[in-house]
Amino acid sequence: MTTVLNKKSHKKITGRKVTLTISGWTIALIFLAPYVEMMITSVKSKTEILTIPTTYLPQHWTWSNYITIWKQLPLAQYLRTSIVVSLSATILVLLLAIPAAYYVGRNKFKGRNAFLLLVLVTQMFSPTSLIIGIFREIIRFHLVNTWMALILVYAAFNMAFSIWILSSFFASIPVEIEEAAWIDGATRMQALRQIILPIALPGLVTAFIFTFISAWNEFVIALTIESSPAHQPLTVGLESLIGQYQVQWQYLFAGSLIAIVPVVILFAMIEKYLVSGLTAGSVK
């Protein structure tokens, strides 16, 4: 018995496992390399960045760049705008996409496949190609230099993907679970809120992340319809560090790293929900 336990306690190391481990670490380092470069450049002085030949590591670590950028730009205002706009657009998308996706996922109506295809086709249109029409509509509704303009536009461009992904999750949930809730006296809305949505949490998290990051990183539309610094998001605010004849790389990279922090925190908070197959074994 002791021998069997000892054998089980020691994991067998195979060539496949070693190869996968090395490959995983290699890919991780490749993806992390640009962020490491950004961090190193953000703590260099302007003279050291422009000096040729330059060294990879800074000779003098200028951590004060992170303090200077807060003084040089209204960074707090830019961050507040990005957070408010991104969260508001994401919440609006989920509020509208959940009932639409639930209906599509639970009902086999005529033209359902064509509807889903149309929803998917709308993702092929780039906001940049529609910027003139978007700007004219924003002017018509007197929403230039307002947060509401960004919220509505971002929600509109992310609605299709959210409906498409959520409808697939709702359709994969066995209807017997919902019927059991109805037998126990729950209404359709109660069953949706208390039973279906918790099971479809991976889909909700996917739609949330996609919409939030898409709104957080958007640049062209915000640059076009927001000319007031009080309503510009962080992506547009950092663009002011790029001048006609020079770029303040140390501040640009410092601001870019600051812009990454909220997204990293978001992923850390909801990473545990990014697991599929929560319905496995729920129906006997």
N, C-alpha and C positions, 0 to 999 in steps of 0.2 A: 504493500500500500504506500509506504514511504517513497519507494522508488518511482511509482507512478506519479505521485504528487510532485516530486522533484522534476520529473520530466515535463510536467504540465507548467510548472512555474517558470521554466526557462523557455523563452520564446525562441523558436528556431529561426536562425538568420539565413536567408536564402539570397541568391544572386538577384532575383527579381525584386526583393524587398530593398536591397542595397541600391539597386538601379533607380527604383522609384523615389527613394529618399534623396539621393544625389540630384535627380532630375527636379524634384520639388524644391529643394534649396536653391538650385541654379535658377529656376524660373522666378522664385521669390526675390533673389538678389537682382535679377535683371529688371524686375518691376520696381524695386526699391532704389535702384541706382539714380534715376532722375531726381528723386526726393532728397537723396543724400547730397547730390551735386547742388541742389537748390539751397539746402541748409548750409553747406560749406561756403557758397558764394554770398549768402546773406550775412555772414559774419566777417566779410572782407571789407576793407576800405575801398573807396573809389579809386584811389591811386594804385592800389595793389591789383585791382581788377583790370585796369587799363595798361599796366606795365607789361611789356613784352621782353623776354619770355616770362610768363607768369608761373607761379607755383600752384600745385593742386591744393595743398593745405595752406591756410592763411598764416603769414608770419606773425601777425598781430590779430588776435580774435576780437573783432569789434562788435561785441554784443549790444552796444549802444544803438546799433542800427534799428533794433526793434523798438527802442524808446523814441528815436528820432522820427520814425514813420508815423507814430501816433500824434506827434506834434506837427508834422508836415502835412498830413492829410486828416480830414475828419473821419478817421477810420471807424470810430464807434458808430457814427451815423450811417456809414455804408453797411456795416455789419447788421445794424438794427433793421435797415431796409431789406437786406437780403433775407434775414431770418423771418421777418413778418410776411414778406411777399411769398417766399417759398412755402412756409407753413400754411398760409391762407390758401394758396393755389392747391396745395396737396389735400387739404381738408375739403375744399370745394369739389375737387375731382372725386374723392371717395364718397362724399355725400350723394353725388349724382350718379356715379358709376355703379355703386352697389345695387340699387334697385333695378337699374337697367340690365346689369349683368345677371342678376338673380332671375329676372323674367326670361332672358334669353337662354340661360342655362337650364331652367326648369320647364320650358314650354317649347314644343316642336311645332311652331307655327310656320305657315307657308312663307317662303322667302327668307327663312332663318339663315341658311348658309350664305345667301347673297348679301344679307345684312352684315354678317361677320366678315365677309370678304371686303365689303365696302368700308367697314371700320378699319380693317387692316390696310387697305389701299391709302387711306388718309394719312397714314404714317409715312408714306413716301414723299409727301410734300414738305419741303424745307421751309421753315419760317422766313428764311432770307428771300426766297422767291416770291413770297406774298407780302413783303414788307411794305410796299407802296399801298396796297389795298388796306392793310392793317392800319397804317398811319392815317389814311383818309377816314376810316371808320372811327378811330380814336379822336380825331379832330371833330367829326360830326357829333359825337356824344360828349364833347368838351371834357375829355379825360386825359389830355396831355399834361405831363408832369404830375401824375397822381399814381399812388400805389394800386388803385383799383384797375387801371389800365393793364399793368403788368400781371396782376392776379388773374384777370379774365383771359388774357391772351395765353398765359402759361397753362391755365386750366383747360382751355379749348384745345391746345395742341397735345396735351397728355391724356385727354379724356378717352380717346379711341383705344390706346394701348391698355388702359386700366379696365375698360369694359371687356376687351378681348381676353385678357389674362384672367380676370375674375370670373367670367362666364365659363371658362374651362374648369376652374376650381369648383364652382357651384355644380356644374354638370357631373363632376367626378364624385360628388358626395351622394351616397345611396339615399334614395327618396324614402326608404323605410325608416330612417332616423327621424325624418320630419313627420312622417305619418304617425310614428309612435308618440311624438309630442302632441300631435293633434288629438289622438285618442285620450291622452291625459288631460285634455281640456285647454291646451295652449292655442292661441290664435296663430294665424300665419305670420304676423309681425313678431309675436313673441318667439315663435319657433326660429324665425330668421335671426333675431337678435340674440337669443340665449343658446341656440343649438348650432345653427349653420355658420354664423360668423366666427365663433371660437374655433370650429373645425377648419374653416377656410382661412385661418390666421396667416399661414405662409403666403397665400395669394394676396391678402391685404398688405402684408409687409412688403412684398415684391412691388405692388403698385405704389405704395407709399415711398419706397426708396427711389424707384424710377422717376416718379414725378418730382420729388424733392430735389434730387440731384440735377435733373434736367432744368428745373427752375433756378437752382442755385448757380449753375454754370452758364446760363444763357447770357449772351452779350449783345448780339446785333439788335434785337428788338428794344432792349433797354437803352442802348446807345441812341436809337432813333427817336424814341418817344419820351425820353427823360433827359432834359437839359439842365434841370435844377439839381445841384449837389445834394439838396435835402431829400430828394426822392430817387437818387441814383443808387443802384446796388453796388456791391463790392467789386464785381467784375468790371464795371464801367469806371468806378473810382480809381482802381489801380491803373487804368489806362492812362491817367493823367501823368504817370511817372515816365511815360514814353514820349519824349520830346522830338522835335524835328531834327535836331542835330546830335542828340545824345540820349542815352537811356540810363536811368539810375538803377542799375542792375541790383545793387545791394538792397535797396529799398523795395524793388519790385519782387525779388525773391522772398524777402522777409514778409511782405504783405501776402504773397501767394501761400506761404506756409501757414500764416494766420488764418487764411481763408479755408484751408484744409481742415483745421481743428474741429469746427462744428460737424462736418461730415464724418470725421473719424469718431467723434463722440456718439453720433447717431448710430453708426454701425455697431459700436461697442454695446449700446443699450439694447438693440433689437437683434443682435447676431444670434441669440439663442432661439429666436422664433423662425429663423431661416432653415427650417427642417420640414421636409415634405412627408407625406404619408401618415398624417395624424389620424386618418380614418381607418387605418389598418386594424382589423379585428373588432371594429365597432359594431358590425352586424354579423350575427352568428349564422 
